[in-house]
């Protein structure tokens, strides 16, 4: 992984999607080129990832699909070569 990244994990008693989003926003200084969140509910994974800043990657429709009380998120500063090919360095992206 890139040394310029932010990673957060939350285990809660209620949905964690908004808390993960807020945490990634606070960690965005660690990487602004890509972001991803994965949550878990009933053994199923729900994932949203893309290149871009946190506010551009996650919209209401995406947040509604990120259900579950457990999740992780990451953002990263992509290497120029990987961005050129549409890939990023964050493990979720």
N, C-alpha and C positions, 0 to 999 in steps of 0.2 A: 504494500500500500504506500501511497505517497506520504511524505512526512508532513504535507500540508493538507490535513483532513480533520474533520470533526466526527466523533462517534458518540451516540447516546443510546442507552437502553433503559426501558421502564417496565416494571411489573407492577400492576395495580389491581384494584378491586373494581375499577370502572374503566370505560374506554380510554385508551392512551393516545389516540391519534392526534388530538389537538396539543397535548403536552409534548409529543415528539416534534410536531411542527414548530412549536414555540422554541423548543430547545435547539433545533437545527437553525432557526433564525438567529438565535443568540450565538451559535457556533460558526456562523457563516464567514466570519473573518478568517477561519481556518481553510476555507475553500468555497469558491463561488461558481464553479463551472458545472457541477453536477450534484444532484441530491437524490436520496432514496429513503423510503420508509417501508418496512415490512411489519405487519401485525399478525397475531395468531389468535384464532378462535376455534374451539372444538377441533383442534388438530389440523386445521386448514390455515394456509398462509395467504395473506393478502398483500400484494406488492404494488407500489408505484415508484417508478424511477425514471429519470430523464436528465439530459444535460440542461443546465441553466441554474439560475438562482432559485432559492427555496420558494419565493413568492410566485415565480413563473412556472415551477414544476407542479405545485399542488394547488388545485382549484377546489371549489366546494364539491363538485361531482367526484373528484378523486378522494377527498377526505371522507365522504360518506361510505365509500367502499373499503376503507381501512378500518375494519371492525376488529375488536378484540381488546383484551385487558393486558396483553403483553406485546412488546414490540421493540424494534431497534431502528435507528436512523443513522444515516451518514451523509456527509457532504465532502467534496474534495476539489482541489485545484488540479485540473487535468493537465497532463503533459501535452504540449502542442501537437505532437505527432498523433496521439490518440484522439484528440478532439478533431483533427483533420479527417479521421476515418469514422467519426461519429461514436467513438467509445470514450469512456471516462475511467478514471482511476479509482473511484469509490467502489467498494465491494458490492454495493447494491445496484450499481448502474452499469 
